[in-house]
Amino acid sequence: MISSEVEDRIARYFFHQYLPEDVRLEIVGTLLPFYLIDDDEDEPSADEMVKLAIDIIDSQLEK
């Protein structure tokens, strides 16, 4: 089993190399506001943010 650090680096590579720019921008536009909010209570968990990003990727793949 590979470490989560290696998995993260592989995922980052594929995110930047293979996702179309419009999909990346949609993901960033969806997730970035959560990081700009100072209220930690309103910020979704990392798992919820990953699910949001996966939903965007899946919906783009269906098109």
N, CA, C and O atoms as a GROMACS GRO file, in nm:
protein
  252
    1MET      N    1   0.086  -0.118   0.000
    1MET     CA    2   0.000   0.000   0.000
    1MET      C    3   0.090   0.124   0.000
    1MET      O    4   0.188   0.132   0.074
    2ILE      N    5   0.055   0.221  -0.084
    2ILE     CA    6   0.135   0.342  -0.090
    2ILE      C    7   0.087   0.443   0.014
    2ILE      O    8  -0.029   0.439   0.057
    3SER      N    9   0.175   0.532   0.053
    3SER     CA   10   0.140   0.629   0.156
    3SER      C   11   0.043   0.733   0.102
    3SER      O   12   0.033   0.754  -0.018
    4SER      N   13  -0.028   0.796   0.194
    4SER     CA   14  -0.124   0.899   0.152
    4SER      C   15  -0.052   1.019   0.092
    4SER      O   16  -0.108   1.088   0.007
    5GLU      N   17   0.071   1.045   0.135
    5GLU     CA   18   0.148   1.155   0.077
    5GLU      C   19   0.174   1.130  -0.071
    5GLU      O   20   0.162   1.220  -0.154
    6VAL      N   21   0.211   1.006  -0.104
    6VAL     CA   22   0.235   0.970  -0.244
    6VAL      C   23   0.104   0.980  -0.323
    6VAL      O   24   0.103   1.032  -0.435
    7GLU      N   25  -0.004   0.931  -0.267
    7GLU     CA   26  -0.134   0.941  -0.335
    7GLU      C   27  -0.170   1.087  -0.360
    7GLU      O   28  -0.218   1.121  -0.469
    8ASP      N   29  -0.148   1.173  -0.262
    8ASP     CA   30  -0.178   1.316  -0.278
    8ASP      C   31  -0.096   1.377  -0.391
    8ASP      O   32  -0.148   1.456  -0.470
    9ARG      N   33   0.030   1.342  -0.398
    9ARG     CA   34   0.116   1.397  -0.503
    9ARG      C   35   0.074   1.348  -0.640
    9ARG      O   36   0.077   1.424  -0.737
   10ILE      N   37   0.035   1.223  -0.651
   10ILE     CA   38  -0.013   1.169  -0.778
   10ILE      C   39  -0.143   1.239  -0.819
   10ILE      O   40  -0.160   1.278  -0.934
   11ALA      N   41  -0.233   1.255  -0.723
   11ALA     CA   42  -0.361   1.321  -0.752
   11ALA      C   43  -0.338   1.465  -0.796
   11ALA      O   44  -0.404   1.513  -0.888
   12ARG      N   45  -0.246   1.534  -0.731
   12ARG     CA   46  -0.216   1.673  -0.768
   12ARG      C   47  -0.162   1.679  -0.912
   12ARG      O   48  -0.198   1.768  -0.989
   13TYR      N   49  -0.077   1.585  -0.946
   13TYR     CA   50  -0.022   1.579  -1.082
   13TYR      C   51  -0.135   1.563  -1.183
   13TYR      O   52  -0.142   1.638  -1.281
   14PHE      N   53  -0.223   1.466  -1.161
   14PHE     CA   54  -0.332   1.444  -1.256
   14PHE      C   55  -0.428   1.562  -1.259
   14PHE      O   56  -0.481   1.596  -1.365
   15PHE      N   57  -0.452   1.623  -1.146
   15PHE     CA   58  -0.540   1.740  -1.140
   15PHE      C   59  -0.488   1.850  -1.231
   15PHE      O   60  -0.564   1.909  -1.307
   16HIS      N   61  -0.359   1.876  -1.225
   16HIS     CA   62  -0.302   1.986  -1.302
   16HIS      C   63  -0.270   1.949  -1.446
   16HIS      O   64  -0.269   2.036  -1.534
   17GLN      N   65  -0.243   1.823  -1.472
   17GLN     CA   66  -0.203   1.782  -1.607
   17GLN      C   67  -0.320   1.744  -1.697
   17GLN      O   68  -0.317   1.771  -1.817
   18TYR      N   69  -0.422   1.682  -1.641
   18TYR     CA   70  -0.523   1.618  -1.726
   18TYR      C   71  -0.663   1.675  -1.717
   18TYR      O   72  -0.743   1.654  -1.808
   19LEU      N   73  -0.696   1.744  -1.612
   19LEU     CA   74  -0.830   1.804  -1.606
   19LEU      C   75  -0.832   1.927  -1.696
   19LEU      O   76  -0.739   2.008  -1.693
   20PRO      N   77  -0.935   1.942  -1.775
   20PRO     CA   78  -0.947   2.063  -1.856
   20PRO      C   79  -0.952   2.186  -1.766
   20PRO      O   80  -1.001   2.181  -1.654
   21GLU      N   81  -0.901   2.296  -1.818
   21GLU     CA   82  -0.893   2.418  -1.739
   21GLU      C   83  -1.030   2.463  -1.687
   21GLU      O   84  -1.040   2.509  -1.573
   22ASP      N   85  -1.134   2.450  -1.768
   22ASP     CA   86  -1.266   2.494  -1.722
   22ASP      C   87  -1.314   2.412  -1.603
   22ASP      O   88  -1.384   2.465  -1.516
   23VAL      N   89  -1.279   2.284  -1.598
   23VAL     CA   90  -1.318   2.199  -1.484
   23VAL      C   91  -1.238   2.241  -1.360
   23VAL      O   92  -1.294   2.253  -1.251
   24ARG      N   93  -1.108   2.262  -1.378
   24ARG     CA   94  -1.026   2.308  -1.265
   24ARG      C   95  -1.077   2.440  -1.210
   24ARG      O   96  -1.086   2.458  -1.088
   25LEU      N   97  -1.112   2.532  -1.299
   25LEU     CA   98  -1.161   2.662  -1.254
   25LEU      C   99  -1.295   2.650  -1.180
   25LEU      O  100  -1.319   2.721  -1.083
   26GLU      N  101  -1.380   2.559  -1.226
   26GLU     CA  102  -1.507   2.538  -1.158
   26GLU      C  103  -1.484   2.483  -1.016
   26GLU      O  104  -1.549   2.525  -0.921
   27ILE      N  105  -1.391   2.389  -1.003
   27ILE     CA  106  -1.360   2.332  -0.872
   27ILE      C  107  -1.302   2.439  -0.781
   27ILE      O  108  -1.344   2.453  -0.666
   28VAL      N  109  -1.206   2.515  -0.832
   28VAL     CA  110  -1.145   2.621  -0.750
   28VAL      C  111  -1.250   2.725  -0.713
   28VAL      O  112  -1.254   2.771  -0.598
   29GLY      N  113  -1.334   2.763  -0.808
   29GLY     CA  114  -1.438   2.862  -0.780
   29GLY      C  115  -1.539   2.813  -0.676
   29GLY      O  116  -1.596   2.894  -0.603
   30THR      N  117  -1.560   2.683  -0.671
   30THR     CA  118  -1.654   2.626  -0.574
   30THR      C  119  -1.591   2.617  -0.435
   30THR      O  120  -1.656   2.646  -0.335
   31LEU      N  121  -1.465   2.576  -0.430
   31LEU     CA  122  -1.401   2.550  -0.300
   31LEU      C  123  -1.333   2.672  -0.239
   31LEU      O  124  -1.327   2.684  -0.116
   32LEU      N  125  -1.281   2.762  -0.320
   32LEU     CA  126  -1.206   2.876  -0.268
   32LEU      C  127  -1.284   2.962  -0.169
   32LEU      O  128  -1.228   3.002  -0.067
   33PRO      N  129  -1.411   2.991  -0.194
   33PRO     CA  130  -1.484   3.074  -0.096
   33PRO      C  131  -1.485   3.017   0.045
   33PRO      O  132  -1.489   3.092   0.143
   34PHE      N  133  -1.481   2.885   0.057
   34PHE     CA  134  -1.479   2.825   0.190
   34PHE      C  135  -1.351   2.860   0.267
   34PHE      O  136  -1.352   2.869   0.389
   35TYR      N  137  -1.243   2.880   0.193
   35TYR     CA  138  -1.116   2.915   0.257
   35TYR      C  139  -1.108   3.064   0.288
   35TYR      O  140  -1.026   3.106   0.370
   36LEU      N  141  -1.190   3.144   0.222
   36LEU     CA  142  -1.188   3.288   0.244
   36LEU      C  143  -1.276   3.329   0.361
   36LEU      O  144  -1.266   3.442   0.410
   37ILE      N  145  -1.362   3.239   0.407
   37ILE     CA  146  -1.450   3.267   0.520
   37ILE      C  147  -1.372   3.246   0.649
   37ILE      O  148  -1.305   3.144   0.665
   38ASP      N  149  -1.381   3.342   0.740
   38ASP     CA  150  -1.308   3.330   0.867
   38ASP      C  151  -1.377   3.238   0.966
   38ASP      O  152  -1.314   3.195   1.062
   39ASP      N  153  -1.502   3.207   0.943
   39ASP     CA  154  -1.579   3.125   1.036
   39ASP      C  155  -1.555   2.977   1.009
   39ASP      O  156  -1.604   2.923   0.910
   40ASP      N  157  -1.479   2.912   1.096
   40ASP     CA  158  -1.447   2.770   1.078
   40ASP      C  159  -1.570   2.680   1.089
   40ASP      O  160  -1.570   2.570   1.035
   41GLU      N  161  -1.673   2.726   1.159
   41GLU     CA  162  -1.793   2.644   1.176
   41GLU      C  163  -1.867   2.625   1.045
   41GLU      O  164  -1.929   2.520   1.024
   42ASP      N  165  -1.861   2.724   0.955
   42ASP     CA  166  -1.932   2.715   0.828
   42ASP      C  167  -1.850   2.642   0.722
   42ASP      O  168  -1.903   2.606   0.616
   43GLU      N  169  -1.723   2.620   0.749
   43GLU     CA  170  -1.638   2.553   0.651
   43GLU      C  171  -1.665   2.403   0.650
   43GLU      O  172  -1.662   2.338   0.755
   44PRO      N  173  -1.692   2.347   0.532
   44PRO     CA  174  -1.714   2.202   0.526
   44PRO      C  175  -1.586   2.128   0.559
   44PRO      O  176  -1.476   2.183   0.550
   45SER      N  177  -1.600   2.003   0.596
   45SER     CA  178  -1.482   1.922   0.625
   45SER      C  179  -1.407   1.894   0.495
   45SER      O  180  -1.460   1.915   0.386
   46ALA      N  181  -1.284   1.848   0.507
   46ALA     CA  182  -1.205   1.813   0.390
   46ALA      C  183  -1.276   1.705   0.308
   46ALA      O  184  -1.273   1.709   0.185
   47ASP      N  185  -1.339   1.609   0.376
   47ASP     CA  186  -1.412   1.504   0.304
   47ASP      C  187  -1.526   1.562   0.222
   47ASP      O  188  -1.550   1.519   0.109
   48GLU      N  189  -1.598   1.659   0.280
   48GLU     CA  190  -1.709   1.721   0.208
   48GLU      C  191  -1.659   1.800   0.087
   48GLU      O  192  -1.724   1.802  -0.018
   49MET      N  193  -1.544   1.866   0.101
   49MET     CA  194  -1.488   1.940  -0.011
   49MET      C  195  -1.443   1.846  -0.122
   49MET      O  196  -1.461   1.877  -0.240
   50VAL      N  197  -1.385   1.734  -0.086
   50VAL     CA  198  -1.345   1.635  -0.186
   50VAL      C  199  -1.469   1.583  -0.259
   50VAL      O  200  -1.467   1.567  -0.381
   51LYS      N  201  -1.576   1.557  -0.186
   51LYS     CA  202  -1.700   1.511  -0.249
   51LYS      C  203  -1.755   1.615  -0.346
   51LYS      O  204  -1.803   1.580  -0.454
   52LEU      N  205  -1.747   1.744  -0.308
   52LEU     CA  206  -1.792   1.850  -0.399
   52LEU      C  207  -1.710   1.848  -0.528
   52LEU      O  208  -1.765   1.857  -0.637
   53ALA      N  209  -1.578   1.837  -0.514
   53ALA     CA  210  -1.491   1.835  -0.632
   53ALA      C  211  -1.519   1.712  -0.718
   53ALA      O  212  -1.523   1.723  -0.841
   54ILE      N  213  -1.537   1.598  -0.656
   54ILE     CA  214  -1.566   1.476  -0.732
   54ILE      C  215  -1.699   1.489  -0.805
   54ILE      O  216  -1.711   1.443  -0.919
   55ASP      N  217  -1.798   1.549  -0.742
   55ASP     CA  218  -1.927   1.571  -0.808
   55ASP      C  219  -1.910   1.657  -0.934
   55ASP      O  220  -1.970   1.629  -1.037
   56ILE      N  221  -1.827   1.761  -0.924
   56ILE     CA  222  -1.802   1.848  -1.040
   56ILE      C  223  -1.735   1.768  -1.150
   56ILE      O  224  -1.775   1.776  -1.266
   57ILE      N  225  -1.631   1.691  -1.114
   57ILE     CA  226  -1.559   1.612  -1.214
   57ILE      C  227  -1.653   1.511  -1.279
   57ILE      O  228  -1.655   1.497  -1.401
   58ASP      N  229  -1.732   1.441  -1.198
   58ASP     CA  230  -1.825   1.341  -1.252
   58ASP      C  231  -1.926   1.405  -1.346
   58ASP      O  232  -1.956   1.350  -1.452
   59SER      N  233  -1.980   1.521  -1.308
   59SER     CA  234  -2.080   1.585  -1.393
   59SER      C  235  -2.018   1.629  -1.525
   59SER      O  236  -2.085   1.624  -1.629
   60GLN      N  237  -1.893   1.672  -1.523
   60GLN     CA  238  -1.825   1.712  -1.647
   60GLN      C  239  -1.795   1.592  -1.735
   60GLN      O  240  -1.801   1.601  -1.858
   61LEU      N  241  -1.763   1.479  -1.674
   61LEU     CA  242  -1.734   1.357  -1.751
   61LEU      C  243  -1.860   1.303  -1.819
   61LEU      O  244  -1.851   1.240  -1.924
   62GLU      N  245  -1.975   1.328  -1.758
   62GLU     CA  246  -2.101   1.280  -1.816
   62GLU      C  247  -2.141   1.360  -1.940
   62GLU      O  248  -2.219   1.311  -2.022
   63LYS      N  249  -2.088   1.480  -1.954
   63LYS     CA  250  -2.124   1.566  -2.068
   63LYS      C  251  -2.061   1.520  -2.196
   63LYS      O  252  -2.082   1.581  -2.301
   0.00000   0.00000   0.00000
